[in-house]
């Protein structure tokens, strides 16, 4: 099964947005047992989109198209499709009724501009947009079944699940396809992880490794793509390979289920019925943002304080003024007292803290850019540790500071020895 993706919009080609839609669609297709062979991006030009549709129609079996279904003048995908198909665009009554209901429910009147979104190519089948106004549609051109979806990610994702996948399953069924296991790794670069796993392909023929960097962590993927494998046989092969990989990566593994560090920390806190409070200086609330990005974090996350100034550290967290005078804000004792203060203020089981130099300025020989002190406080622990990272980029430093703080807590919760 040959699957293509066509992403439309000038904003994609100009770099104004990152095309996260294509990444999501690749994963969705993979979950159904298929694999995307090609991704094409085209600007908001009727003729160029029509040409791309025509080209794809003779070389692919399925094409997922995103973007250009809105009410403005640069939304021309439906028109381009009609030209490629040699059909006219016409009002789709089902689409118009759905749009009217959407507007009435929200107390708005359907405008002439919005009615344009109900103009679909003759012969196409409308797909309901459960999260917006622009309906999608699907139709066959030559040998290829095209699905046209909105470019807004939250609209596209729901349409893919509720409208596209059922049609694909009905017409093509579920392939055995690709089997993938994911392992999350922290504390190794991509080349370092690759070196530790050298020899994998010789030991496990027919399987391969994939690496995806999401700074500062790495996702190691174990991939079995033999479409003839039965599920049980594939699971057995994957497990043997996964055990081999885990043994070599040892304590660099954060999650053997591919969870992010915030997700894994949340899972551990919830399973151990523990709670957390956070005091942040140099990370400016990033740790708290990472934690609350995980659904269900209210079960274990009690308090967050961005105590950027010395006065805030003293007055809100109870850091001793003498500590600041004697050691400064960036010091292990300051970090320790910050973590302890956050924990006590919230009545949490654990407190973690960060205080450091994110850069690009503000560093000294004694306290260079990339230095961070991370505190950890609990019923039986009250300590801090200094880390030095060789990044001059502020955003990278903030991110690695935040993830390292969560990793320090994760290791404490699991009893895994710390690494340097």
C-alpha positions as CSV (number, residue, x, y, z in Angstrom):
1,X,0.0,0.0,0.0
2,X,1.6,3.3,-1.1
3,X,0.6,6.2,1.1
4,X,1.5,9.9,0.4
5,X,0.9,13.1,2.3
6,X,0.3,16.4,0.7
7,X,0.7,19.4,2.9
8,X,-0.6,22.7,1.5
9,X,0.0,26.3,2.6
10,X,2.4,29.1,2.0
11,X,3.1,29.2,5.8
12,X,4.6,25.8,5.6
13,X,7.0,26.7,2.8
14,X,7.9,30.1,4.4
15,X,8.8,28.3,7.7
16,X,6.2,30.3,9.6
17,X,4.9,27.1,11.1
18,X,6.2,23.6,11.7
19,X,4.3,20.9,9.8
20,X,3.3,18.9,12.8
21,X,0.3,17.5,10.8
22,X,2.5,15.3,8.6
23,X,4.3,13.9,11.6
24,X,1.0,13.0,13.3
25,X,-0.4,11.5,10.1
26,X,2.7,9.3,9.7
27,X,2.2,7.9,13.2
28,X,-1.5,7.4,12.6
29,X,-0.9,5.5,9.3
30,X,1.9,3.5,11.0
31,X,-0.6,2.4,13.7
32,X,-2.8,1.0,11.0
33,X,0.1,-1.1,9.6
34,X,1.0,1.1,6.7
35,X,3.9,3.4,6.0
36,X,4.0,6.8,4.4
37,X,6.3,6.7,1.3
38,X,6.4,10.4,0.5
39,X,5.5,13.8,1.9
40,X,5.0,16.8,-0.5
41,X,4.5,20.4,0.5
42,X,2.9,23.0,-1.9
43,X,2.0,26.6,-1.4
44,X,-1.4,28.3,-1.8
45,X,-1.5,28.1,-5.6
46,X,-4.5,26.4,-7.3
47,X,-2.5,25.2,-10.3
48,X,0.4,23.8,-8.3
49,X,-1.9,22.0,-5.9
50,X,-3.9,20.6,-8.8
51,X,-0.7,19.4,-10.4
52,X,0.5,17.7,-7.2
53,X,-2.9,16.0,-6.9
54,X,-2.7,14.7,-10.4
55,X,0.9,13.4,-10.0
56,X,0.0,11.6,-6.8
57,X,-3.2,10.1,-8.2
58,X,-1.2,7.8,-10.6
59,X,1.5,6.6,-8.2
60,X,-0.2,6.3,-4.7
61,X,-3.0,4.3,-3.3
62,X,-3.9,6.7,-0.5
63,X,-3.1,10.4,-0.1
64,X,-3.8,12.5,3.0
65,X,-4.1,16.2,2.2
66,X,-4.1,18.9,4.9
67,X,-4.8,22.7,4.6
68,X,-6.6,25.1,2.4
69,X,-10.2,24.3,3.4
70,X,-11.0,27.6,5.2
71,X,-13.1,30.7,4.3
72,X,-10.3,33.0,3.1
73,X,-9.0,33.7,-0.4
74,X,-5.9,31.7,0.0
75,X,-7.9,28.5,0.9
76,X,-8.0,26.9,-2.5
77,X,-7.5,23.2,-2.0
78,X,-11.1,22.2,-2.8
79,X,-11.0,24.2,-6.0
80,X,-7.6,22.6,-6.9
81,X,-9.0,19.2,-6.4
82,X,-12.0,19.9,-8.6
83,X,-9.7,21.0,-11.4
84,X,-7.6,17.9,-11.1
85,X,-10.7,15.8,-11.2
86,X,-12.3,17.7,-14.1
87,X,-15.3,18.5,-11.9
88,X,-17.0,21.6,-10.7
89,X,-17.3,22.7,-7.1
90,X,-20.8,22.8,-5.8
91,X,-22.6,23.4,-2.5
92,X,-22.7,20.2,-0.5
93,X,-26.0,20.4,1.5
94,X,-24.8,18.0,4.2
95,X,-21.7,20.2,4.7
96,X,-23.8,23.4,4.8
97,X,-26.3,21.9,7.3
98,X,-23.4,20.8,9.5
99,X,-21.8,24.3,9.4
100,X,-25.1,26.0,10.2
101,X,-25.6,23.8,13.2
102,X,-22.0,24.6,14.4
103,X,-22.6,28.3,14.2
104,X,-26.1,28.2,15.8
105,X,-24.8,26.2,18.7
106,X,-22.2,29.0,19.4
107,X,-24.6,31.9,18.9
108,X,-23.2,33.1,15.5
109,X,-24.6,33.6,12.1
110,X,-23.3,31.8,9.1
111,X,-21.6,34.3,6.8
112,X,-21.3,34.3,3.1
113,X,-17.5,33.8,3.5
114,X,-18.0,30.8,5.6
115,X,-20.5,29.3,3.2
116,X,-17.6,29.0,0.8
117,X,-16.3,26.1,2.9
118,X,-19.4,24.0,1.8
119,X,-18.3,24.2,-1.8
120,X,-16.9,20.8,-2.5
121,X,-15.9,19.0,-5.7
122,X,-18.8,17.1,-7.4
123,X,-18.6,13.4,-6.6
124,X,-16.8,13.9,-3.3
125,X,-18.0,12.7,0.0
126,X,-18.2,15.1,2.9
127,X,-16.4,14.4,6.2
128,X,-17.6,16.1,9.4
129,X,-15.3,18.5,11.2
130,X,-16.1,18.0,14.9
131,X,-13.8,20.7,16.1
132,X,-14.3,23.5,13.6
133,X,-16.2,24.9,10.6
134,X,-14.4,23.6,7.5
135,X,-15.7,20.2,6.4
136,X,-13.3,17.7,5.0
137,X,-14.1,15.4,2.0
138,X,-12.7,12.3,0.2
139,X,-12.8,11.1,-3.3
140,X,-11.0,8.8,-5.7
141,X,-8.9,10.1,-8.6
142,X,-7.4,7.6,-10.9
143,X,-6.0,4.8,-8.6
144,X,-5.7,7.0,-5.5
145,X,-8.2,7.6,-2.6
146,X,-7.7,11.2,-1.4
147,X,-8.7,12.5,2.0
148,X,-8.8,16.3,2.4
149,X,-8.6,17.6,6.0
150,X,-8.3,21.0,7.6
151,X,-4.8,22.4,8.4
152,X,-5.6,23.3,12.0
153,X,-4.0,20.4,14.0
154,X,-6.8,20.0,16.5
155,X,-9.3,19.7,13.8
156,X,-7.2,17.5,11.6
157,X,-6.4,15.0,14.4
158,X,-10.0,14.4,15.3
159,X,-11.1,14.1,11.6
160,X,-8.3,11.6,11.0
161,X,-9.6,9.4,13.9
162,X,-13.3,9.8,13.5
163,X,-13.7,10.1,9.7
164,X,-10.6,8.9,7.8
165,X,-9.6,5.8,9.8
166,X,-13.0,4.2,9.6
167,X,-13.1,4.6,5.8
168,X,-9.5,3.2,5.4
169,X,-10.3,0.2,7.7
170,X,-13.5,-0.5,5.7
171,X,-11.8,-0.3,2.3
172,X,-8.4,-1.7,3.0
173,X,-8.5,-3.5,6.4
174,X,-5.8,-3.6,9.0
175,X,-2.3,-4.7,7.8
176,X,0.0,-6.6,10.0
177,X,2.5,-4.0,9.1
178,X,5.1,-2.4,11.3
179,X,5.8,-3.3,15.0
180,X,7.6,-0.8,17.1
181,X,8.9,-0.6,20.7
182,X,10.1,2.7,22.1
183,X,12.7,3.3,24.8
184,X,13.4,6.7,26.3
185,X,17.0,7.5,27.0
186,X,18.6,10.4,28.9
187,X,22.3,11.2,29.5
188,X,23.6,9.9,26.1
189,X,24.0,11.6,22.7
190,X,22.7,10.0,19.6
191,X,26.2,8.8,18.6
192,X,26.8,7.5,22.1
193,X,23.6,5.5,22.1
194,X,24.4,4.2,18.6
195,X,27.9,3.0,19.7
196,X,26.5,1.1,22.7
197,X,24.0,-0.7,20.4
198,X,26.5,-1.5,17.6
199,X,26.0,-5.1,16.3
200,X,22.2,-5.0,16.7
201,X,21.5,-5.7,13.0
202,X,23.8,-8.7,12.9
203,X,22.2,-10.2,16.0
204,X,18.6,-9.4,15.0
205,X,18.3,-9.7,11.2
206,X,15.1,-8.3,9.7
207,X,14.9,-5.7,12.5
208,X,16.3,-2.2,12.7
209,X,16.9,0.6,15.2
210,X,15.7,4.1,14.8
211,X,16.8,7.2,16.8
212,X,14.8,10.3,17.4
213,X,16.3,13.2,19.3
214,X,14.0,15.4,21.3
215,X,16.6,17.4,23.2
216,X,17.8,16.5,25.8
217,X,16.4,13.0,25.5
218,X,16.6,10.3,22.8
219,X,13.9,7.9,21.7
220,X,15.4,4.5,20.6
221,X,12.9,2.6,18.4
222,X,13.1,-1.1,17.8
223,X,11.4,-1.7,14.5
224,X,10.2,-5.0,12.9
225,X,8.6,-4.2,9.6
226,X,8.0,-7.7,8.2
227,X,4.3,-7.4,7.3
228,X,3.9,-11.2,7.3
229,X,4.7,-11.5,11.0
230,X,1.8,-12.6,13.2
231,X,1.3,-10.5,16.2
232,X,2.5,-13.1,18.8
233,X,5.6,-14.0,16.8
234,X,6.5,-10.3,16.3
235,X,6.0,-9.6,20.0
236,X,8.4,-12.4,20.9
237,X,11.1,-11.1,18.5
238,X,10.6,-7.5,19.7
239,X,11.0,-8.6,23.4
240,X,14.3,-10.4,22.8
241,X,15.6,-7.3,20.9
242,X,14.3,-5.0,23.6
243,X,16.0,-6.9,26.4
244,X,19.3,-6.8,24.5
245,X,19.0,-3.0,24.0
246,X,18.0,-2.4,27.7
247,X,21.0,-4.4,28.9
248,X,23.4,-2.2,26.9
249,X,21.8,1.1,27.7
250,X,21.6,0.2,31.4
251,X,20.8,3.1,33.7
252,X,20.5,5.6,30.9
253,X,17.0,4.3,30.3
254,X,14.3,6.6,31.6
255,X,11.3,4.6,30.4
256,X,11.1,1.2,28.7
257,X,7.6,2.1,27.5
258,X,8.8,5.3,25.6
259,X,7.3,7.7,28.1
260,X,8.8,11.2,28.5
261,X,10.6,12.1,31.7
262,X,7.6,14.2,33.0
263,X,5.3,11.3,32.1
264,X,7.5,8.8,33.9
265,X,7.9,11.0,37.0
266,X,4.1,11.5,37.1
267,X,3.5,7.7,36.8
268,X,5.9,7.0,39.6
269,X,4.5,9.7,41.9
270,X,0.9,8.5,41.2
271,X,1.7,4.9,41.8
272,X,3.6,5.6,45.0
273,X,0.9,8.1,46.1
274,X,3.4,10.9,46.6
275,X,3.1,14.6,45.9
276,X,5.4,17.2,44.5
277,X,6.2,20.9,44.9
278,X,8.5,22.9,42.7
279,X,10.6,26.0,43.2
280,X,12.1,27.5,40.0
281,X,14.5,30.3,39.4
282,X,16.5,29.9,36.2
283,X,14.0,27.6,34.5
284,X,11.2,30.2,34.9
285,X,8.3,27.8,35.3
286,X,9.4,25.3,32.6
287,X,9.4,22.3,35.1
288,X,5.9,23.2,36.2
289,X,4.8,23.5,32.5
290,X,6.3,20.1,31.7
291,X,4.5,18.5,34.7
292,X,1.1,20.0,34.0
293,X,1.3,19.0,30.3
294,X,0.7,15.5,31.6
295,X,-3.0,14.6,32.0
296,X,-3.8,13.8,35.6
297,X,-1.0,15.8,37.1
298,X,-3.4,17.4,39.6
299,X,-3.3,14.1,41.4
300,X,0.3,14.6,42.6
301,X,1.4,18.2,41.7
302,X,0.6,20.7,44.5
303,X,2.6,23.9,44.2
304,X,4.8,25.9,41.8
305,X,6.8,29.0,42.7
306,X,8.9,31.0,40.2
307,X,11.2,32.7,42.7
308,X,13.4,34.6,40.3
309,X,14.7,37.3,42.7
310,X,16.6,36.8,45.9
311,X,13.8,38.5,47.9
312,X,11.3,36.0,46.5
313,X,13.5,33.1,47.5
314,X,13.8,34.6,51.0
315,X,10.2,35.8,51.5
316,X,8.3,33.0,49.7
317,X,10.4,29.9,50.2
318,X,12.1,30.8,53.5
319,X,15.7,30.7,52.1
320,X,17.9,32.2,54.8
321,X,19.2,35.6,54.0
322,X,22.6,34.6,55.3
323,X,22.7,31.8,52.7
324,X,22.2,34.3,49.8
325,X,24.8,36.7,51.3
326,X,27.4,34.0,51.9
327,X,27.0,31.9,48.8
328,X,24.8,33.8,46.3
329,X,21.6,32.6,44.5
330,X,23.4,30.0,42.5
331,X,24.7,27.6,45.1
332,X,23.8,24.1,46.3
333,X,22.8,25.4,49.8
334,X,20.4,27.9,48.2
335,X,18.9,25.1,46.0
336,X,18.6,22.8,49.0
337,X,16.7,25.5,51.0
338,X,14.5,26.3,48.0
339,X,13.4,22.7,47.6
340,X,12.8,22.3,51.3
341,X,10.9,25.6,51.4
342,X,8.6,24.6,48.5
343,X,7.9,21.2,50.0
344,X,7.1,22.6,53.4
345,X,4.9,25.4,52.0
346,X,2.8,23.0,50.0
347,X,2.8,20.1,52.4
348,X,4.2,17.9,49.7
349,X,6.1,14.7,49.9
350,X,8.9,16.0,47.7
351,X,10.3,19.4,46.6
352,X,12.7,20.1,43.7
353,X,14.3,23.3,42.8
354,X,16.6,25.0,40.2
355,X,18.9,27.9,40.4
356,X,21.5,28.6,37.8
357,X,23.0,30.6,34.9
358,X,20.9,30.0,31.7
359,X,22.9,32.6,29.7
360,X,23.9,33.8,27.3
361,X,25.2,36.4,29.8
362,X,25.6,36.5,33.5
363,X,28.3,33.8,33.8
364,X,31.6,34.1,35.7
365,X,34.7,31.9,36.0
366,X,33.3,30.4,39.2
367,X,29.7,30.2,38.0
368,X,29.8,29.9,34.2
369,X,26.8,29.8,31.8
370,X,25.4,26.3,31.8
371,X,25.8,25.8,35.6
372,X,22.8,24.8,37.6
373,X,22.2,23.7,41.2
374,X,19.3,21.4,41.7
375,X,17.7,20.7,45.1
376,X,15.8,17.7,46.2
377,X,13.9,17.6,49.5
378,X,11.7,14.9,51.1
379,X,11.0,13.2,54.4
380,X,14.4,11.4,54.3
381,X,16.3,13.6,51.9
382,X,17.5,17.2,51.7
383,X,20.4,17.8,49.3
384,X,21.5,19.5,46.2
385,X,23.8,18.8,43.3
386,X,25.6,21.0,40.8
387,X,25.6,20.3,37.1
388,X,27.6,22.0,34.3
389,X,26.4,21.9,30.7
390,X,28.4,23.2,27.8
391,X,25.6,25.1,26.0
392,X,25.6,28.9,25.4
393,X,22.0,28.8,24.2
394,X,19.5,30.0,26.9
395,X,16.6,27.9,25.7
396,X,18.7,24.7,25.6
397,X,20.0,25.4,29.1
398,X,16.6,26.0,30.5
399,X,15.3,22.8,29.0
400,X,18.2,20.6,30.1
401,X,18.1,22.1,33.6
402,X,14.4,21.3,33.9
403,X,14.7,17.8,32.6
404,X,17.7,17.1,34.8
405,X,15.7,18.2,37.9
406,X,12.9,15.8,37.0
407,X,15.5,13.1,36.3
408,X,17.1,13.6,39.7
409,X,13.6,13.0,41.3
410,X,12.9,10.0,39.1
411,X,16.2,8.3,40.1
412,X,15.3,9.0,43.8
413,X,11.9,7.5,43.3
414,X,13.2,4.4,41.6
415,X,16.5,4.0,43.6
416,X,18.5,4.1,40.4
417,X,22.1,5.4,41.1
418,X,22.8,8.9,39.8
419,X,25.1,9.5,36.9
420,X,27.5,12.4,36.5
